[in-house]
């Protein structure tokens, strides 16, 4: 957390048990999202002798990048069976955990989509190969056919290329149009790229054409 959590107690004394519980719950929130900017918690006693419900109110305010402000508050009111302070704290943190889980999942999905879009722009498969003449053609994941020369293949790997070999490349403008440069072998179609734990290259349905 960029800023140490701020915990405020109002109209009640802080106990070691409650303080330990709060810090335990904060640690669990940080496990869900390790880039929380700030966390402000207010624990207060609002009634001395309520007829029902709980005399306590707990509020949590979190901020996370780029500019999200999350709020969770519990104030068990009339008609609710009496709840001790630790129960109100747990309920409030549970509500915050649900919000934080949802927004971090959305952010990660967005990051993954952006990452895939970046990979898509520079990933392709060899579809035509003229080994004796020293050139070939790639088909990018968005369907473009791109010329490459054997001099553009890194590590002198031109002889290792086969139809269907997955590559990463940079796109540049040649004398006769776009062409691939810095072509680097990645993997065969459908095979995981390098030692990655996820498949980042999926061949176009018509990559063999």
N, C-alpha and C positions, 0 to 999 in steps of 0.2 A: 504494500500500500504506500502510495507516495506521501500521504500525510498520516501520521499516527492517528488511530481512532480516538474520537473524543466522546467520553461517556459522562453524562451529567445526571446526578441524583438530586431530586427535589422533594423536600418534605419527608425524607427518610434517610437513614444512615446506610452507608455501603457496607455490606457484609462480604467476607472473603468467599463464601460459597456462591453468592450471586455474582460477584466480580469474576470468579473463575468460570462460571457458566457463560457469562457474556463473552469473555475472551475465547472460550471454546467455540461458541457459535460464530464469532467473527472469523476465526480460523477456517471454519467450514465454508463460509462465504468466499474467502480468499482462495480456497481450493477450487471452487466453481469458476471464479474469475480472478486471475492473478494480476489484473491491471486496474483495480479499483483506485480511484483518485482519492476519495475521502469517505469517511464514515462517521456520522454523528448520531449518537444514541441518547435519548432522554428517557429516564425511568423516574416516574413520579407517583406520589401517593396523593390522590385527589379527594378521598373521603377517609374519615377516621373510623366511622362505624356505619357502613352501608347496610341497608336492610337486605339487599341481595346483590348479586353480581360481584365485582371485585373493586377494591379501593385503589387499584393500581392502573396506571396507563403507561404504555411503552410505545415509543416512536423511533423509527430508524430512517435516517436519510443517507442515501448513497449517491455518489457521482462516479460515472465511468465515462471514458472517452467514447465518441468525440465530444458529446455534450449532454449525456443522458443523466437525468435526476430521478432516482427511484425512492418512493416513500412507502413504508409499511407502518401501520398503527393499529394497536389493539387497546380497546377500552371497554371491557365487558360490563354491560349496563344492567339496568333493572330487569328482573325476570330470568337472569342467567344464574345458574348455581355458582356459589362462591368459588373463585379461582385464586389460588395463591400466586405470589409474585413470579415464582419460577415458571409456572404454567403459562402466565401471560407473556413472559419473555420468550418462551419456546414457540408459542403461537405466532408472535410477531416475527421472529426470525424465520419460521417456516413460510410465512407469507412473503417475506423478502427473498428467501431462497427460490421460491417459485418464479418471482419476477426476474431475478438475476439469471436463473437457468434459461428462461425463455429468450431474454435479450442476447445472451452470449451465444446461444444456439443460432439465432438469426444472424448475428455478426459473423460467426464462423462459416455459416452457409454462404454468406455474401463474399467472404474472403476466398472461399474455395471456388466460387463461380468466377471471381476475378482472376484467380490463379489459372483456372482452366482456360479462360479467354486468352491469357498471355501465352500459355503453352501452345494453344491452338494456332496462334499466329506464326510460330517458329518450329512447328513439328510437321513432319511429312513422312511418306513412304516412297521407296524407290519403285517406280512403275515401269520404266523403260531403261535399259542399260545397253550401251554400245561399247563394250569393253575394249575392243580393238581400236576404236576411234577415240577412246578416252573421254566419253561424256555420257550423260544420261538425263532422265527426267524424274522429277519428284511430283507427287500429288499431295498437296497440303490438306490438313483436316477440314478446311473449308472448300475443298474441291478444285483449287487452282493447280494447273500443271506448270512446273517451274524447271527450267534448264539448269544443269550444273556441269562443271568441267572437272576432270580428275584432279587438277591442281587445287581445287577448292576443298577437297576431302582431307580432313585433318589426319595426322599421324600416318600418312601414306597408306590409308586404309581403302583406297579405291578398289583394290583386288578382292577385298573382303565383302564388298557389296553384292547383294543378291536382290532379285525381284522380291519386294515385300519387306526389305530391311527398313526399320524405323530410324529416322535421323532427326537431329536438331540442326537448324541452319539459320543463317542471317540472309535477309533479302536485300539485294542491291540492284541498281539500274545498270544493265549492260548495254552494249552497242545495239543489240537487237531486242531490247526489252528487259523485263525483270529476270534476274537469275539468282541462284543460290550461291552463297559463299560460306566459308567456315562450316562445311558440312561435317557433322560428327555423328558417328553411329550410336544409336541408343539401344534398340532391341527389335526383335521380330514382331509381327502383328500379334496382339493379344497377350504378349508376354510382359511381365512387369518390367518397368524401366529400371535398369541397374539393380540396386538393392532396395529400392523404394518399397514401402509397405502397401502402396496402393497403385493401381493401374492408372497411369496418367495419359497413356496413348491408346486410343481406340481407333482402328482403321475405318475410313469411310466405307460405306456399304459397297461402293463400286470401285474400290482401290485397285482391283486387278485388271480393270478395263484398260 
